[in-house]
Amino acid sequence: MLPVWLSPTQARVVPVAERHIAYAKEVCDLLTKAGIRCDVDDREESVGKKVREAGMDWVPYVAVVGDSEAESGKLTVTIRKDSQPKKPCKEEMTPEALAEKISAVTAGMPARKLYTPKMLSMKPRFI
């Protein structure tokens, strides 16, 4: 695993259905304003496949957004560093708390903006 400050994408927001994409964009914008490289997986794939591909892309924080998260304002975040094989470490937190957590981990390190489009459907995929 790469350190969080060095990861090309530090957080990924995964909407459960198409109707959750608007809230996922709001969360991503909030994280981006906090200086975190974040993107949204808006592709028409299953949630399991999106989360699995986030793991293959070595994304340190993956937040899944569904109906309950949109209503309550809390995210279910999978933290790669604390996870074990077949036992993901999931925490429930607000988007602001997630931004604070990532900012604390990356404090004092060099920072750059996300160099690819925020929407995963717009990114080029190399096979």
N, CA, C and O atoms as a GROMACS GRO file, in nm:
protein
  508
    1MET      N    1   0.083  -0.118   0.000
    1MET     CA    2   0.000   0.000   0.000
    1MET      C    3   0.088   0.125   0.000
    1MET      O    4   0.188   0.131   0.070
    2LEU      N    5   0.048   0.222  -0.079
    2LEU     CA    6   0.117   0.350  -0.080
    2LEU      C    7   0.072   0.434   0.040
    2LEU      O    8  -0.040   0.418   0.087
    3PRO      N    9   0.158   0.522   0.087
    3PRO     CA   10   0.112   0.615   0.192
    3PRO      C   11  -0.003   0.701   0.137
    3PRO      O   12  -0.011   0.724   0.016
    4VAL      N   13  -0.090   0.747   0.225
    4VAL     CA   14  -0.208   0.822   0.182
    4VAL      C   15  -0.169   0.947   0.105
    4VAL      O   16  -0.232   0.980   0.004
    5TRP      N   17  -0.066   1.017   0.149
    5TRP     CA   18  -0.027   1.142   0.082
    5TRP      C   19   0.026   1.117  -0.058
    5TRP      O   20   0.022   1.207  -0.142
    6LEU      N   21   0.075   0.996  -0.085
    6LEU     CA   22   0.133   0.964  -0.214
    6LEU      C   23   0.034   0.898  -0.310
    6LEU      O   24   0.060   0.892  -0.430
    7SER      N   25  -0.078   0.851  -0.260
    7SER     CA   26  -0.178   0.784  -0.343
    7SER      C   27  -0.236   0.882  -0.444
    7SER      O   28  -0.272   0.994  -0.408
    8PRO      N   29  -0.246   0.841  -0.571
    8PRO     CA   30  -0.305   0.930  -0.673
    8PRO      C   31  -0.448   0.971  -0.637
    8PRO      O   32  -0.486   1.087  -0.655
    9THR      N   33  -0.527   0.877  -0.587
    9THR     CA   34  -0.663   0.904  -0.539
    9THR      C   35  -0.664   0.868  -0.391
    9THR      O   36  -0.640   0.753  -0.355
   10GLN      N   37  -0.692   0.966  -0.306
   10GLN     CA   38  -0.690   0.942  -0.162
   10GLN      C   39  -0.824   0.890  -0.110
   10GLN      O   40  -0.828   0.817  -0.011
   11ALA      N   41  -0.933   0.928  -0.175
   11ALA     CA   42  -1.066   0.883  -0.134
   11ALA      C   43  -1.152   0.863  -0.258
   11ALA      O   44  -1.142   0.938  -0.355
   12ARG      N   45  -1.236   0.760  -0.254
   12ARG     CA   46  -1.329   0.734  -0.363
   12ARG      C   47  -1.468   0.721  -0.304
   12ARG      O   48  -1.489   0.652  -0.204
   13VAL      N   49  -1.564   0.788  -0.366
   13VAL     CA   50  -1.703   0.783  -0.324
   13VAL      C   51  -1.777   0.693  -0.422
   13VAL      O   52  -1.775   0.717  -0.543
   14VAL      N   53  -1.843   0.588  -0.369
   14VAL     CA   54  -1.912   0.490  -0.451
   14VAL      C   55  -2.062   0.500  -0.427
   14VAL      O   56  -2.110   0.460  -0.321
   15PRO      N   57  -2.139   0.554  -0.524
   15PRO     CA   58  -2.284   0.558  -0.508
   15PRO      C   59  -2.345   0.421  -0.535
   15PRO      O   60  -2.300   0.349  -0.624
   16VAL      N   61  -2.448   0.386  -0.457
   16VAL     CA   62  -2.512   0.256  -0.471
   16VAL      C   63  -2.595   0.251  -0.600
   16VAL      O   64  -2.592   0.151  -0.672
   17ALA      N   65  -2.668   0.358  -0.629
   17ALA     CA   66  -2.752   0.363  -0.749
   17ALA      C   67  -2.734   0.498  -0.817
   17ALA      O   68  -2.668   0.588  -0.763
   18GLU      N   69  -2.790   0.512  -0.934
   18GLU     CA   70  -2.776   0.635  -1.010
   18GLU      C   71  -2.834   0.756  -0.936
   18GLU      O   72  -2.783   0.867  -0.950
   19ARG      N   73  -2.938   0.735  -0.857
   19ARG     CA   74  -3.000   0.846  -0.784
   19ARG      C   75  -2.911   0.900  -0.672
   19ARG      O   76  -2.939   1.007  -0.618
   20HIS      N   77  -2.806   0.828  -0.636
   20HIS     CA   78  -2.716   0.871  -0.530
   20HIS      C   79  -2.594   0.947  -0.582
   20HIS      O   80  -2.511   0.992  -0.504
   21ILE      N   81  -2.583   0.961  -0.713
   21ILE     CA   82  -2.465   1.025  -0.772
   21ILE      C   83  -2.456   1.172  -0.731
   21ILE      O   84  -2.346   1.224  -0.708
   22ALA      N   85  -2.570   1.241  -0.722
   22ALA     CA   86  -2.568   1.383  -0.685
   22ALA      C   87  -2.510   1.402  -0.545
   22ALA      O   88  -2.429   1.491  -0.523
   23TYR      N   89  -2.552   1.317  -0.449
   23TYR     CA   90  -2.498   1.328  -0.313
   23TYR      C   91  -2.350   1.288  -0.311
   23TYR      O   92  -2.271   1.348  -0.238
   24ALA      N   93  -2.313   1.188  -0.392
   24ALA     CA   94  -2.172   1.147  -0.400
   24ALA      C   95  -2.086   1.262  -0.452
   24ALA      O   96  -1.974   1.282  -0.405
   25LYS      N   97  -2.138   1.339  -0.549
   25LYS     CA   98  -2.064   1.454  -0.600
   25LYS      C   99  -2.048   1.561  -0.491
   25LYS      O  100  -1.942   1.624  -0.481
   26GLU      N  101  -2.153   1.582  -0.410
   26GLU     CA  102  -2.144   1.679  -0.300
   26GLU      C  103  -2.033   1.639  -0.202
   26GLU      O  104  -1.953   1.723  -0.160
   27VAL      N  105  -2.030   1.511  -0.167
   27VAL     CA  106  -1.927   1.462  -0.074
   27VAL      C  107  -1.789   1.479  -0.135
   27VAL      O  108  -1.695   1.522  -0.068
   28CYS      N  109  -1.776   1.447  -0.262
   28CYS     CA  110  -1.647   1.459  -0.331
   28CYS      C  111  -1.603   1.605  -0.337
   28CYS      O  112  -1.485   1.636  -0.318
   29ASP      N  113  -1.696   1.696  -0.364
   29ASP     CA  114  -1.662   1.838  -0.369
   29ASP      C  115  -1.615   1.888  -0.232
   29ASP      O  116  -1.520   1.966  -0.224
   30LEU      N  117  -1.682   1.842  -0.126
   30LEU     CA  118  -1.642   1.880   0.010
   30LEU      C  119  -1.499   1.833   0.039
   30LEU      O  120  -1.419   1.907   0.095
   31LEU      N  121  -1.469   1.709   0.001
   31LEU     CA  122  -1.335   1.654   0.024
   31LEU      C  123  -1.231   1.728  -0.061
   31LEU      O  124  -1.120   1.753  -0.016
   32THR      N  125  -1.267   1.761  -0.184
   32THR     CA  126  -1.176   1.832  -0.273
   32THR      C  127  -1.144   1.970  -0.218
   32THR      O  128  -1.029   2.015  -0.224
   33LYS      N  129  -1.245   2.038  -0.163
   33LYS     CA  130  -1.222   2.170  -0.104
   33LYS      C  131  -1.129   2.162   0.017
   33LYS      O  132  -1.061   2.259   0.050
   34ALA      N  133  -1.126   2.045   0.083
   34ALA     CA  134  -1.036   2.025   0.197
   34ALA      C  135  -0.895   1.986   0.152
   34ALA      O  136  -0.808   1.961   0.236
   35GLY      N  137  -0.871   1.981   0.020
   35GLY     CA  138  -0.738   1.950  -0.032
   35GLY      C  139  -0.711   1.801  -0.047
   35GLY      O  140  -0.596   1.759  -0.049
   36ILE      N  141  -0.818   1.722  -0.059
   36ILE     CA  142  -0.804   1.576  -0.070
   36ILE      C  143  -0.834   1.535  -0.214
   36ILE      O  144  -0.930   1.584  -0.274
   37ARG      N  145  -0.752   1.447  -0.267
   37ARG     CA  146  -0.776   1.396  -0.403
   37ARG      C  147  -0.887   1.292  -0.396
   37ARG      O  148  -0.868   1.183  -0.342
   38CYS      N  149  -1.001   1.326  -0.450
   38CYS     CA  150  -1.120   1.241  -0.440
   38CYS      C  151  -1.184   1.226  -0.576
   38CYS      O  152  -1.181   1.318  -0.658
   39ASP      N  153  -1.244   1.109  -0.602
   39ASP     CA  154  -1.322   1.090  -0.724
   39ASP      C  155  -1.449   1.012  -0.693
   39ASP      O  156  -1.466   0.961  -0.582
   40VAL      N  157  -1.538   1.004  -0.792
   40VAL     CA  158  -1.667   0.938  -0.779
   40VAL      C  159  -1.675   0.827  -0.882
   40VAL      O  160  -1.650   0.851  -1.001
   41ASP      N  161  -1.710   0.706  -0.838
   41ASP     CA  162  -1.726   0.594  -0.931
   41ASP      C  163  -1.871   0.592  -0.979
   41ASP      O  164  -1.957   0.528  -0.918
   42ASP      N  165  -1.897   0.663  -1.088
   42ASP     CA  166  -2.033   0.676  -1.141
   42ASP      C  167  -2.064   0.576  -1.251
   42ASP      O  168  -2.164   0.591  -1.321
   43ARG      N  169  -1.982   0.475  -1.268
   43ARG     CA  170  -2.005   0.376  -1.373
   43ARG      C  171  -2.124   0.286  -1.341
   43ARG      O  172  -2.165   0.276  -1.225
   44GLU      N  173  -2.180   0.223  -1.440
   44GLU     CA  174  -2.294   0.134  -1.422
   44GLU      C  175  -2.243  -0.008  -1.394
   44GLU      O  176  -2.255  -0.098  -1.477
   45GLU      N  177  -2.188  -0.025  -1.277
   45GLU     CA  178  -2.137  -0.154  -1.230
   45GLU      C  179  -2.200  -0.184  -1.096
   45GLU      O  180  -2.264  -0.097  -1.036
   46SER      N  181  -2.184  -0.306  -1.047
   46SER     CA  182  -2.234  -0.339  -0.914
   46SER      C  183  -2.146  -0.273  -0.808
   46SER      O  184  -2.030  -0.242  -0.833
   47VAL      N  185  -2.203  -0.253  -0.690
   47VAL     CA  186  -2.128  -0.190  -0.581
   47VAL      C  187  -2.007  -0.274  -0.544
   47VAL      O  188  -1.899  -0.221  -0.518
   48GLY      N  189  -2.024  -0.405  -0.540
   48GLY     CA  190  -1.914  -0.494  -0.508
   48GLY      C  191  -1.798  -0.478  -0.605
   48GLY      O  192  -1.682  -0.475  -0.564
   49LYS      N  193  -1.830  -0.468  -0.734
   49LYS     CA  194  -1.724  -0.453  -0.833
   49LYS      C  195  -1.655  -0.317  -0.818
   49LYS      O  196  -1.533  -0.307  -0.834
   50LYS      N  197  -1.733  -0.212  -0.789
   50LYS     CA  198  -1.674  -0.079  -0.770
   50LYS      C  199  -1.579  -0.077  -0.650
   50LYS      O  200  -1.470  -0.021  -0.658
   51VAL      N  201  -1.621  -0.139  -0.540
   51VAL     CA  202  -1.537  -0.143  -0.420
   51VAL      C  203  -1.413  -0.228  -0.446
   51VAL      O  204  -1.303  -0.191  -0.404
   52ARG      N  205  -1.430  -0.340  -0.514
   52ARG     CA  206  -1.317  -0.428  -0.546
   52ARG      C  207  -1.215  -0.354  -0.634
   52ARG      O  208  -1.095  -0.364  -0.611
   53GLU      N  209  -1.264  -0.281  -0.734
   53GLU     CA  210  -1.173  -0.207  -0.822
   53GLU      C  211  -1.105  -0.092  -0.748
   53GLU      O  212  -0.992  -0.057  -0.781
   54ALA      N  213  -1.172  -0.034  -0.650
   54ALA     CA  214  -1.107   0.069  -0.568
   54ALA      C  215  -0.991   0.007  -0.492
   54ALA      O  216  -0.886   0.070  -0.475
   55GLY      N  217  -1.009  -0.115  -0.446
   55GLY     CA  218  -0.900  -0.186  -0.379
   55GLY      C  219  -0.786  -0.216  -0.474
   55GLY      O  220  -0.669  -0.207  -0.437
   56MET      N  221  -0.820  -0.253  -0.598
   56MET     CA  222  -0.716  -0.281  -0.697
   56MET      C  223  -0.643  -0.153  -0.739
   56MET      O  224  -0.528  -0.158  -0.781
   57ASP      N  225  -0.712  -0.039  -0.728
   57ASP     CA  226  -0.649   0.090  -0.758
   57ASP      C  227  -0.575   0.146  -0.637
   57ASP      O  228  -0.518   0.255  -0.645
   58TRP      N  229  -0.574   0.074  -0.526
   58TRP     CA  230  -0.504   0.109  -0.403
   58TRP      C  231  -0.555   0.238  -0.342
   58TRP      O  232  -0.477   0.318  -0.290
   59VAL      N  233  -0.684   0.260  -0.348
   59VAL     CA  234  -0.744   0.380  -0.288
   59VAL      C  235  -0.754   0.357  -0.137
   59VAL      O  236  -0.815   0.260  -0.094
   60PRO      N  237  -0.694   0.445  -0.054
   60PRO     CA  238  -0.691   0.423   0.091
   60PRO      C  239  -0.826   0.434   0.161
   60PRO      O  240  -0.850   0.362   0.258
   61TYR      N  241  -0.915   0.522   0.115
   61TYR     CA  242  -1.046   0.542   0.179
   61TYR      C  243  -1.155   0.530   0.074
   61TYR      O  244  -1.154   0.602  -0.026
   62VAL      N  245  -1.250   0.439   0.096
   62VAL     CA  246  -1.361   0.418   0.004
   62VAL      C  247  -1.492   0.438   0.081
   62VAL      O  248  -1.519   0.368   0.178
   63ALA      N  249  -1.572   0.535   0.038
   63ALA     CA  250  -1.699   0.566   0.103
   63ALA      C  251  -1.814   0.522   0.014
   63ALA      O  252  -1.820   0.562  -0.103
   64VAL      N  253  -1.905   0.441   0.067
   64VAL     CA  254  -2.022   0.396  -0.007
   64VAL      C  255  -2.140   0.484   0.032
   64VAL      O  256  -2.165   0.507   0.150
   65VAL      N  257  -2.213   0.534  -0.068
   65VAL     CA  258  -2.324   0.625  -0.046
   65VAL      C  259  -2.453   0.562  -0.098
   65VAL      O  260  -2.463   0.527  -0.215
   66GLY      N  261  -2.551   0.548  -0.008
   66GLY     CA  262  -2.682   0.494  -0.044
   66GLY      C  263  -2.791   0.581   0.015
   66GLY      O  264  -2.767   0.696   0.052
   67ASP      N  265  -2.912   0.525   0.024
   67ASP     CA  266  -3.026   0.601   0.078
   67ASP      C  267  -3.002   0.642   0.223
   67ASP      O  268  -3.024   0.758   0.258
   68SER      N  269  -2.959   0.548   0.307
   68SER     CA  270  -2.942   0.580   0.449
   68SER      C  271  -2.832   0.683   0.471
   68SER      O  272  -2.843   0.767   0.560
   69GLU      N  273  -2.725   0.677   0.393
   69GLU     CA  274  -2.616   0.773   0.407
   69GLU      C  275  -2.661   0.912   0.362
   69GLU      O  276  -2.624   1.012   0.424
   70ALA      N  277  -2.740   0.920   0.255
   70ALA     CA  278  -2.788   1.048   0.206
   70ALA      C  279  -2.883   1.113   0.307
   70ALA      O  280  -2.883   1.235   0.323
   71GLU      N  281  -2.963   1.032   0.375
   71GLU     CA  282  -3.058   1.085   0.474
   71GLU      C  283  -2.988   1.125   0.604
   71GLU      O  284  -3.015   1.232   0.659
   72SER      N  285  -2.898   1.039   0.653
   72SER     CA  286  -2.835   1.064   0.782
   72SER      C  287  -2.714   1.157   0.774
   72SER      O  288  -2.678   1.220   0.873
   73GLY      N  289  -2.653   1.168   0.657
   73GLY     CA  290  -2.534   1.251   0.643
   73GLY      C  291  -2.407   1.183   0.690
   73GLY      O  292  -2.302   1.247   0.698
   74LYS      N  293  -2.413   1.053   0.720
   74LYS     CA  294  -2.295   0.977   0.761
   74LYS      C  295  -2.258   0.879   0.651
   74LYS      O  296  -2.344   0.825   0.581
   75LEU      N  297  -2.130   0.856   0.637
   75LEU     CA  298  -2.077   0.766   0.534
   75LEU      C  299  -2.025   0.639   0.598
   75LEU      O  300  -1.977   0.641   0.711
   76THR      N  301  -2.034   0.530   0.526
   76THR     CA  302  -1.968   0.406   0.566
   76THR      C  303  -1.837   0.401   0.488
   76THR      O  304  -1.837   0.384   0.366
   77VAL      N  305  -1.726   0.416   0.559
   77VAL     CA  306  -1.595   0.428   0.496
   77VAL      C  307  -1.512   0.304   0.523
   77VAL      O  308  -1.496   0.263   0.638
   78THR      N  309  -1.458   0.244   0.417
   78THR     CA  310  -1.364   0.132   0.431
   78THR      C  311  -1.223   0.190   0.431
   78THR      O  312  -1.184   0.263   0.340
   79ILE      N  313  -1.149   0.157   0.536
   79ILE     CA  314  -1.012   0.208   0.552
   79ILE      C  315  -0.915   0.096   0.518
   79ILE      O  316  -0.906  -0.004   0.590
   80ARG      N  317  -0.844   0.113   0.408
   80ARG     CA  318  -0.757   0.008   0.358
   80ARG      C  319  -0.645  -0.028   0.455
   80ARG      O  320  -0.610  -0.146   0.470
   81LYS      N  321  -0.588   0.071   0.521
   81LYS     CA  322  -0.473   0.047   0.610
   81LYS      C  323  -0.510  -0.046   0.726
   81LYS      O  324  -0.430  -0.131   0.765
   82ASP      N  325  -0.630  -0.031   0.780
   82ASP     CA  326  -0.672  -0.109   0.896
   82ASP      C  327  -0.743  -0.239   0.857
   82ASP      O  328  -0.778  -0.318   0.945
   83SER      N  329  -0.764  -0.262   0.728
   83SER     CA  330  -0.835  -0.382   0.683
   83SER      C  331  -0.742  -0.501   0.671
   83SER      O  332  -0.621  -0.486   0.653
   84GLN      N  333  -0.800  -0.619   0.682
   84GLN     CA  334  -0.728  -0.744   0.661
   84GLN      C  335  -0.796  -0.819   0.547
   84GLN      O  336  -0.910  -0.787   0.513
   85PRO      N  337  -0.729  -0.916   0.488
   85PRO     CA  338  -0.794  -0.992   0.381
   85PRO      C  339  -0.927  -1.052   0.428
   85PRO      O  340  -0.934  -1.118   0.532
   86LYS      N  341  -1.031  -1.028   0.351
   86LYS     CA  342  -1.168  -1.076   0.377
   86LYS      C  343  -1.230  -1.017   0.503
   86LYS      O  344  -1.338  -1.061   0.544
   87LYS      N  345  -1.165  -0.919   0.566
   87LYS     CA  346  -1.219  -0.851   0.683
   87LYS      C  347  -1.196  -0.701   0.669
   87LYS      O  348  -1.103  -0.647   0.729
   88PRO      N  349  -1.280  -0.632   0.589
   88PRO     CA  350  -1.258  -0.488   0.573
   88PRO      C  351  -1.290  -0.412   0.701
   88PRO      O  352  -1.385  -0.445   0.772
   89CYS      N  353  -1.211  -0.311   0.729
   89CYS     CA  354  -1.234  -0.223   0.844
   89CYS      C  355  -1.325  -0.110   0.798
   89CYS      O  356  -1.284  -0.025   0.718
   90LYS      N  357  -1.447  -0.109   0.849
   90LYS     CA  358  -1.544  -0.007   0.810
   90LYS      C  359  -1.577   0.081   0.929
   90LYS      O  360  -1.598   0.033   1.040
   91GLU      N  361  -1.580   0.210   0.904
   91GLU     CA  362  -1.616   0.308   1.007
   91GLU      C  363  -1.727   0.397   0.952
   91GLU      O  364  -1.733   0.424   0.833
   92GLU      N  365  -1.814   0.440   1.041
   92GLU     CA  366  -1.919   0.534   1.003
   92GLU      C  367  -1.877   0.672   1.049
   92GLU      O  368  -1.847   0.693   1.167
   93MET      N  369  -1.875   0.768   0.957
   93MET     CA  370  -1.834   0.904   0.990
   93MET      C  371  -1.897   1.002   0.894
   93MET      O  372  -1.944   0.965   0.786
   94THR      N  373  -1.898   1.128   0.933
   94THR     CA  374  -1.951   1.233   0.846
   94THR      C  375  -1.846   1.267   0.740
   94THR      O  376  -1.728   1.236   0.758
   95PRO      N  377  -1.887   1.331   0.631
   95PRO     CA  378  -1.787   1.373   0.533
   95PRO      C  379  -1.682   1.468   0.591
   95PRO      O  380  -1.565   1.463   0.553
   96GLU      N  381  -1.725   1.554   0.683
   96GLU     CA  382  -1.630   1.646   0.746
   96GLU      C  383  -1.527   1.571   0.830
   96GLU      O  384  -1.409   1.606   0.831
   97ALA      N  385  -1.573   1.467   0.902
   97ALA     CA  386  -1.481   1.386   0.984
   97ALA      C  387  -1.383   1.311   0.895
   97ALA      O  388  -1.265   1.296   0.930
   98LEU      N  389  -1.431   1.263   0.780
   98LEU     CA  390  -1.342   1.195   0.686
   98LEU      C  391  -1.237   1.292   0.634
   98LEU      O  392  -1.119   1.257   0.625
   99ALA      N  393  -1.278   1.414   0.600
   99ALA     CA  394  -1.183   1.515   0.553
   99ALA      C  395  -1.079   1.546   0.660
   99ALA      O  396  -0.960   1.560   0.629
  100GLU      N  397  -1.122   1.558   0.785
  100GLU     CA  398  -1.029   1.584   0.894
  100GLU      C  399  -0.932   1.469   0.914
  100GLU      O  400  -0.813   1.490   0.937
  101LYS      N  401  -0.983   1.346   0.904
  101LYS     CA  402  -0.898   1.227   0.924
  101LYS      C  403  -0.789   1.220   0.817
  101LYS      O  404  -0.672   1.196   0.847
  102ILE      N  405  -0.828   1.240   0.691
  102ILE     CA  406  -0.731   1.233   0.582
  102ILE      C  407  -0.633   1.350   0.591
  102ILE      O  408  -0.514   1.334   0.568
  103SER      N  409  -0.683   1.468   0.625
  103SER     CA  410  -0.596   1.585   0.639
  103SER      C  411  -0.494   1.565   0.751
  103SER      O  412  -0.380   1.610   0.739
  104ALA      N  413  -0.535   1.499   0.859
  104ALA     CA  414  -0.442   1.473   0.970
  104ALA      C  415  -0.332   1.376   0.927
  104ALA      O  416  -0.216   1.392   0.967
  105VAL      N  417  -0.368   1.278   0.847
  105VAL     CA  418  -0.269   1.178   0.802
  105VAL      C  419  -0.172   1.240   0.702
  105VAL      O  420  -0.054   1.202   0.698
  106THR      N  421  -0.220   1.334   0.620
  106THR     CA  422  -0.136   1.392   0.516
  106THR      C  423  -0.074   1.526   0.555
  106THR      O  424  -0.012   1.592   0.471
  107ALA      N  425  -0.090   1.568   0.680
  107ALA     CA  426  -0.038   1.697   0.724
  107ALA      C  427   0.113   1.705   0.707
  107ALA      O  428   0.186   1.612   0.743
  108GLY      N  429   0.160   1.815   0.651
  108GLY     CA  430   0.302   1.837   0.635
  108GLY      C  431   0.364   1.770   0.514
  108GLY      O  432   0.485   1.782   0.491
  109MET      N  433   0.284   1.699   0.437
  109MET     CA  434   0.336   1.629   0.319
  109MET      C  435   0.305   1.710   0.193
  109MET      O  436   0.212   1.791   0.192
  110PRO      N  437   0.382   1.688   0.087
  110PRO     CA  438   0.354   1.758  -0.038
  110PRO      C  439   0.214   1.721  -0.089
  110PRO      O  440   0.168   1.608  -0.069
  111ALA      N  441   0.148   1.815  -0.154
  111ALA     CA  442   0.013   1.790  -0.204
  111ALA      C  443  -0.002   1.840  -0.347
  111ALA      O  444   0.054   1.944  -0.384
  112ARG      N  445  -0.077   1.766  -0.425
  112ARG     CA  446  -0.112   1.804  -0.560
  112ARG      C  447  -0.260   1.777  -0.579
  112ARG      O  448  -0.319   1.698  -0.506
  113LYS      N  449  -0.318   1.842  -0.678
  113LYS     CA  450  -0.459   1.817  -0.709
  113LYS      C  451  -0.471   1.688  -0.788
  113LYS      O  452  -0.373   1.637  -0.842
  114LEU      N  453  -0.593   1.637  -0.794
  114LEU     CA  454  -0.622   1.518  -0.874
  114LEU      C  455  -0.595   1.550  -1.020
  114LEU      O  456  -0.646   1.650  -1.072
  115TYR      N  457  -0.517   1.470  -1.086
  115TYR     CA  458  -0.476   1.500  -1.224
  115TYR      C  459  -0.562   1.430  -1.328
  115TYR      O  460  -0.535   1.440  -1.448
  116THR      N  461  -0.665   1.360  -1.285
  116THR     CA  462  -0.757   1.294  -1.377
  116THR      C  463  -0.898   1.344  -1.348
  116THR      O  464  -0.919   1.408  -1.245
  117PRO      N  465  -0.995   1.318  -1.435
  117PRO     CA  466  -1.132   1.364  -1.410
  117PRO      C  467  -1.189   1.306  -1.281
  117PRO      O  468  -1.154   1.194  -1.242
  118LYS      N  469  -1.278   1.382  -1.215
  118LYS     CA  470  -1.339   1.336  -1.090
  118LYS      C  471  -1.433   1.218  -1.111
  118LYS      O  472  -1.445   1.132  -1.024
  119MET      N  473  -1.498   1.213  -1.225
  119MET     CA  474  -1.592   1.106  -1.252
  119MET      C  475  -1.517   0.989  -1.316
  119MET      O  476  -1.451   1.005  -1.419
  120LEU      N  477  -1.528   0.873  -1.255
  120LEU     CA  478  -1.451   0.757  -1.301
  120LEU      C  479  -1.492   0.714  -1.442
  120LEU      O  480  -1.411   0.656  -1.515
  121SER      N  481  -1.616   0.741  -1.482
  121SER     CA  482  -1.660   0.704  -1.616
  121SER      C  483  -1.586   0.785  -1.724
  121SER      O  484  -1.583   0.744  -1.840
  122MET      N  485  -1.527   0.898  -1.686
  122MET     CA  486  -1.455   0.983  -1.781
  122MET      C  487  -1.305   0.952  -1.788
  122MET      O  488  -1.234   1.002  -1.876
  123LYS      N  489  -1.256   0.868  -1.696
  123LYS     CA  490  -1.113   0.838  -1.693
  123LYS      C  491  -1.077   0.732  -1.798
  123LYS      O  492  -1.156   0.641  -1.822
  124PRO      N  493  -0.962   0.743  -1.858
  124PRO     CA  494  -0.919   0.638  -1.950
  124PRO      C  495  -0.880   0.512  -1.872
  124PRO      O  496  -0.820   0.521  -1.765
  125ARG      N  497  -0.915   0.397  -1.924
  125ARG     CA  498  -0.880   0.269  -1.862
  125ARG      C  499  -0.782   0.198  -1.953
  125ARG      O  500  -0.808   0.179  -2.072
  126PHE      N  501  -0.669   0.158  -1.897
  126PHE     CA  502  -0.568   0.087  -1.974
  126PHE      C  503  -0.573  -0.060  -1.936
  126PHE      O  504  -0.580  -0.096  -1.819
  127ILE      N  505  -0.570  -0.144  -2.036
  127ILE     CA  506  -0.580  -0.288  -2.012
  127ILE      C  507  -0.444  -0.352  -2.018
  127ILE      O  508  -0.432  -0.473  -2.000
   0.00000   0.00000   0.00000
